[in-house]
């Protein structure tokens, strides 16, 4: 039949005649335009013939490919493209099947021109929006073939570039054609992604210059690497939450197989493209997948458990963590809720596992150290994008992981303390302190102060650095890192201490000072430890300096430190010199901060005396903090600072300093500790409220008669208004001084005597109360059993006239 139709063209169907007429006698002349318009008009007017037109064109293409008539193949593909663009009928699906068969035939050819022609036609088809989807259409062959084109290694570089670009455009077309309709072939299937993603990464990997460009915007598609990046961006932009893992897993597998974690520039560049392209609400899923991959690389397999060696090299784990550090800032804003603590907990566990590694290889130890530093840096980068309240929670969380110091701390515990505290310090550098009570919650401050007394000096130094970071609200820390006793000091302005900060120091100040007092006395302190303590005390002075109570307590601590060398025999001579240098530096700083002339002159005079006879007690430029100095056999009083002179200078400055407290020896105590010797601030805050006479039964309220005469009024006018106040102050100070200096037995004896006197006086008062009065009833109400409602009880002396012992009141 076909042969008969070939002989008699009039007997052939019309669609065949129209198709045959588009071919010229010479393929060089190209498509016959007039006849192509007739074929297009026929297809539009008779859409039911589209499938037959497609089949016939496909048959002719197969025949021409077999006969190597490539010119006619090009003409047929051009005709197919025009028909696809012109026709949008429901029967287009059948026509597309024929078109795809033609493209498949071309892709199976070995000629590069045919493969390029097939890719171009497929891209045009992919850009067409079909009215009805086709659920039976398969693209497995095209995914495989286009992926293979992406790895083409043709000898001619230009041909190689063209084929790779064709393969990338083909993959892009497949993605566009399938990703928008879930009922079609699932392009997110693992089988497809393991072909598509490596093909994209292979072409991106081939150009190192693009790694220096910003990966957050599309590049021109003139080269395979830029086209691959754009394709990856488009793929990630269309990914939903359930499909993110399907894309990221092949990326991780490709980086593992090709050992691209070290160096990891390409890995960082790739994941930045992913993070900038993916929908913001899904970005944290990438972080979680990376964390899971890090967990896998850190896990011991059965054959290596006995060797105690990690399956993955430290450099690989470092590369993964470094990628996290570079991309975590992009996802941190979307990571809310428990995912924050989950990620921090996982990173801290990796730190712990790294510390537990035992190896004698010096290179491995260096790699593990680099890995630990990278994890710490990642913690800081993550915390930098969290709100302040979450930063405090993270610091508390890390502090809860730090093993508290004990007398039998192992080397591994000390190393873990150091690493975790460095992590806490990194997070602290990202926090901006506003109020001290928020920066130092009790659950965080108490264990932190305990760590300031750890046995290892390096651990104590990190604790001091954490305190510096959180205390420094005005960026004065760089100016306070070195002890100075000569020359001008940096310009420091002290702001008024807020009520919240004042209450914070009143509550936690004794603990602050007590721990620093004990920290100074540790025998293994280094020059850095003494310098850090000086900086901490100076920052406390700057941040709380307008509170007179804080200033006095700091001075009491400093003078207590000055007395330590004379009392302690366990410390070395260099430790004693370092304490004197610490005292000199702080008082010099405080004198210029308060700008009290007599204060500054006293400090300058002592510094001058030390330069003449005890230069070991002054800092030098060797950064040893005097630890290698030898203490003089006898220390003259002329080279020691006098608390009396300082107190007098503060008293004469005109400010409201309670200088009597400065003359009281500093005795450290913990918050909540009950001792006989109490803080001066507690003694000054004692107040006594005498109960009203209404609390005494049977005694009616009666106001004492006032003596108002001409003489009394003259006496009131002539009396100085401050005389009575001064007398009361002197009486109060005398009682306080008696409690401070008297022996405990004397105080007990006097209290017992006063108790006996008080009991006698109370017996005398109650003896004057009528027996008929019920003490359980209210004072001015009649007794329930009394018949005379107007009967008054005999009047007793007013309670306000009773002279209570002074020690009882105070």
Rosetta blueprint (number, residue, H / E / L):
1 X L
2 X H
3 X H
4 X H
5 X H
6 X H
7 X H
8 X L
9 X H
10 X H
11 X H
12 X L
13 X L
14 X H
15 X H
16 X H
17 X H
18 X H
19 X H
20 X H
21 X H
22 X L
23 X L
24 X L
25 X L
26 X L
27 X H
28 X H
29 X H
30 X L
31 X L
32 X L
33 X H
34 X H
35 X H
36 X H
37 X H
38 X H
39 X H
40 X H
41 X H
42 X H
43 X H
44 X H
45 X H
46 X L
47 X H
48 X H
49 X H
50 X H
51 X H
52 X H
53 X H
54 X H
55 X H
56 X H
57 X H
58 X H
59 X H
60 X H
61 X H
62 X H
63 X H
64 X H
65 X H
66 X H
67 X L
68 X L
69 X L
70 X H
71 X H
72 X H
73 X H
74 X H
75 X H
76 X H
77 X H
78 X H
79 X H
80 X H
81 X H
82 X H
83 X H
84 X H
85 X H
86 X H
87 X L
88 X L
89 X L
90 X L
91 X L
92 X H
93 X H
94 X H
95 X H
96 X H
97 X H
98 X H
99 X H
100 X H
101 X H
102 X H
103 X H
104 X H
105 X H
106 X H
107 X H
108 X L
109 X L
110 X L
111 X L
112 X H
113 X H
114 X H
115 X H
116 X H
117 X H
118 X H
119 X H
120 X H
121 X H
122 X H
123 X H
124 X H
125 X H
126 X H
127 X L
128 X L
129 X L
130 X L
131 X L
132 X L
133 X L
134 X L
135 X L
136 X L
137 X L
138 X L
139 X L
140 X H
141 X H
142 X H
143 X H
144 X H
145 X H
146 X H
147 X H
148 X H
149 X H
150 X H
151 X L
152 X L
153 X L
154 X L
155 X L
156 X L
157 X H
158 X H
159 X H
160 X H
161 X H
162 X H
163 X H
164 X H
165 X H
166 X H
167 X H
168 X H
169 X H
170 X H
171 X H
172 X H
173 X H
174 X H
175 X H
176 X H
177 X H
178 X H
179 X L
180 X L
181 X L
182 X L
183 X L
184 X L
185 X L
186 X L
187 X L
188 X L
189 X L
190 X H
191 X H
192 X H
193 X H
194 X H
195 X H
196 X H
197 X H
198 X H
199 X H
200 X H
201 X H
202 X H
203 X H
204 X H
205 X H
206 X L
207 X L
208 X H
209 X H
210 X H
211 X H
212 X H
213 X L
214 X L
215 X L
216 X L
217 X L
218 X L
219 X L
220 X L
221 X L
222 X L
223 X L
224 X H
225 X H
226 X H
227 X H
228 X H
229 X H
230 X H
231 X H
232 X H
233 X H
234 X H
235 X H
236 X H
237 X H
238 X H
239 X L
240 X L
241 X H
242 X H
243 X H
244 X H
245 X H
246 X H
247 X H
248 X H
249 X H
250 X H
251 X H
252 X H
253 X H
254 X H
255 X H
256 X H
257 X H
258 X L
259 X L
260 X L
261 X L
262 X L
263 X L
264 X L
265 X H
266 X H
267 X H
268 X H
269 X H
270 X H
271 X H
272 X H
273 X H
274 X H
275 X H
276 X H
277 X H
278 X L
279 X L
280 X H
281 X H
282 X H
283 X H
284 X H
285 X H
286 X H
287 X H
288 X H
289 X H
290 X H
291 X H
292 X H
293 X H
294 X H
295 X H
296 X H
297 X H
298 X H
299 X L
300 X L
301 X L
302 X L
303 X L
304 X L
305 X L
306 X L
307 X L
308 X L
309 X L
310 X L
311 X L
312 X L
313 X L
314 X H
315 X H
316 X H
317 X H
318 X H
319 X H
320 X H
321 X H
322 X H
323 X H
324 X H
325 X H
326 X H
327 X H
328 X H
329 X H
330 X H
331 X H
332 X H
333 X H
334 X H
335 X L
336 X L
337 X L
338 X H
339 X H
340 X H
341 X H
342 X H
343 X H
344 X H
345 X H
346 X H
347 X H
348 X H
349 X H
350 X H
351 X H
352 X H
353 X H
354 X H
355 X H
356 X H
357 X L
358 X L
359 X L
360 X L
361 X L
362 X H
363 X H
364 X H
365 X H
366 X H
367 X H
368 X H
369 X H
370 X H
371 X H
372 X H
373 X H
374 X H
375 X H
376 X H
377 X H
378 X H
379 X H
380 X H
381 X H
382 X H
383 X H
384 X H
385 X L
386 X L
387 X L
388 X H
389 X H
390 X H
391 X H
392 X H
393 X H
394 X H
395 X H
396 X H
397 X H
398 X H
399 X H
400 X H
401 X H
402 X L
403 X L
404 X L
405 X L
406 X L
407 X L
408 X L
409 X L
410 X L
411 X H
412 X H
413 X H
414 X H
415 X H
416 X H
417 X H
418 X H
419 X H
420 X H
421 X H
422 X H
423 X H
424 X H
425 X H
426 X H
427 X H
428 X H
429 X L
430 X L
431 X L
432 X L
433 X L
434 X L
435 X L
436 X H
437 X H
438 X H
439 X H
440 X L
441 X L
442 X H
443 X H
444 X H
445 X H
446 X H
447 X H
448 X H
449 X H
450 X H
451 X H
452 X L
453 X L
454 X L
455 X L
456 X L
457 X H
458 X H
459 X H
460 X H
461 X H
462 X H
463 X H
464 X H
465 X H
466 X H
467 X H
468 X H
469 X H
470 X H
471 X H
472 X L
473 X L
474 X L
475 X L
476 X L
477 X H
478 X H
479 X H
480 X H
481 X L
482 X L
483 X L
484 X L
485 X L
486 X L
487 X L
488 X L
489 X L
490 X L
491 X L
492 X L
493 X L
494 X L
495 X L
496 X L
497 X L
498 X L
499 X H
500 X H
501 X H
502 X H
503 X H
504 X H
505 X H
506 X H
507 X H
508 X H
509 X H
510 X H
511 X H
512 X H
513 X H
514 X H
515 X H
516 X H
517 X H
518 X H
519 X H
520 X H
521 X L
522 X L
523 X L
524 X L
525 X L
526 X L
527 X H
528 X H
529 X H
530 X H
531 X H
532 X H
533 X H
534 X H
535 X H
536 X H
537 X H
538 X H
539 X H
540 X H
541 X H
542 X H
543 X H
544 X H
545 X L
546 X L
547 X L
548 X H
549 X H
550 X H
551 X H
552 X H
553 X H
554 X H
555 X H
556 X H
557 X H
558 X H
559 X H
560 X H
561 X H
562 X H
563 X H
564 X H
565 X H
566 X H
567 X H
568 X L
569 X L
570 X L
571 X L
572 X L
573 X H
574 X H
575 X H
576 X H
577 X H
578 X H
579 X H
580 X H
581 X H
582 X H
583 X H
584 X H
585 X H
586 X H
587 X H
588 X H
589 X H
590 X H
591 X H
592 X H
593 X H
594 X H
595 X L
596 X L
597 X H
598 X H
599 X H
600 X H
601 X H
602 X H
603 X H
604 X H
605 X H
606 X H
607 X H
608 X H
609 X H
610 X H
611 X H
612 X H
613 X H
614 X L
615 X H
616 X H
617 X H
618 X L
619 X L
620 X L
621 X L
622 X L
623 X L
624 X L
625 X L
626 X L
627 X L
628 X L
629 X L
630 X L
631 X L
632 X L
633 X L
634 X L
635 X L
636 X L
637 X H
638 X H
639 X H
640 X L
641 X L
642 X L
643 X H
644 X H
645 X H
646 X H
647 X H
648 X H
649 X H
650 X H
651 X H
652 X L
653 X L
654 X L
655 X L
656 X L
657 X L
658 X L
659 X H
660 X H
661 X H
662 X H
663 X L
664 X L
665 X L
666 X L
667 X L
668 X L
669 X L
670 X L
671 X L
672 X L
673 X L
674 X L
675 X L
676 X L
677 X L
678 X L
679 X L
680 X H
681 X H
682 X H
683 X H
684 X H
685 X L
686 X L
687 X L
688 X L
689 X L
690 X L
691 X L
692 X L
693 X H
694 X H
695 X H
696 X L
697 X L
698 X L
699 X L
700 X L
701 X L
702 X L
703 X L
704 X L
705 X L
706 X L
707 X L
708 X L
709 X L
710 X H
711 X H
712 X H
713 X H
714 X H
715 X H
716 X H
717 X H
718 X H
719 X L
720 X L
721 X L
722 X L
723 X H
724 X H
725 X H
726 X H
727 X H
728 X H
729 X H
730 X H
731 X H
732 X H
733 X H
734 X H
735 X H
736 X H
737 X H
738 X H
739 X H
740 X H
741 X H
742 X L
743 X L
744 X H
745 X H
746 X H
747 X H
748 X H
749 X H
750 X H
751 X H
752 X H
753 X H
754 X H
755 X H
756 X H
757 X H
758 X H
759 X H
760 X H
761 X H
762 X H
763 X H
764 X H
765 X H
766 X H
767 X H
768 X L
769 X L
770 X L
771 X L
772 X L
773 X L
774 X L
775 X L
776 X L
777 X L
778 X L
779 X L
780 X L
781 X L
782 X L
783 X L
784 X L
785 X L
786 X L
787 X L
788 X L
789 X L
790 X L
791 X L
792 X L
793 X L
794 X L
795 X L
796 X L
797 X L
798 X L
799 X H
800 X H
801 X H
802 X L
803 X L
804 X L
805 X L
806 X H
807 X H
808 X H
809 X H
810 X L
